[in-house]
């Protein structure tokens, strides 16, 4: 159960990173 919680946190972090990268790309393009 603890591993699952840690995995969920990692997934959320990765999602945030992807969102930030997309925002940076949009800013550079715009």
C-alpha positions in Angstrom: 0.0 0.0 0.0 2.9 2.4 0.8 4.5 1.7 -2.6 1.2 2.5 -4.3 1.0 5.9 -2.5 4.6 6.7 -3.5 3.8 5.8 -7.1 0.8 8.1 -7.1 2.9 11.0 -5.8 5.5 10.3 -8.5 2.8 10.3 -11.2 1.5 13.6 -10.0 5.0 15.1 -10.1 5.5 13.8 -13.6 2.1 15.3 -14.7 3.1 18.6 -13.2 6.4 18.6 -15.1 4.7 17.8 -18.4 2.2 20.6 -17.8 5.1 23.0 -17.1 7.0 21.9 -20.2 3.8 22.4 -22.3 3.4 25.9 -20.8 7.0 26.8 -21.6 6.6 25.6 -25.2 3.4 27.6 -25.6 5.1 30.7 -24.2 8.1 30.3 -26.5 5.8 29.8 -29.5 3.4 32.7 -28.7 
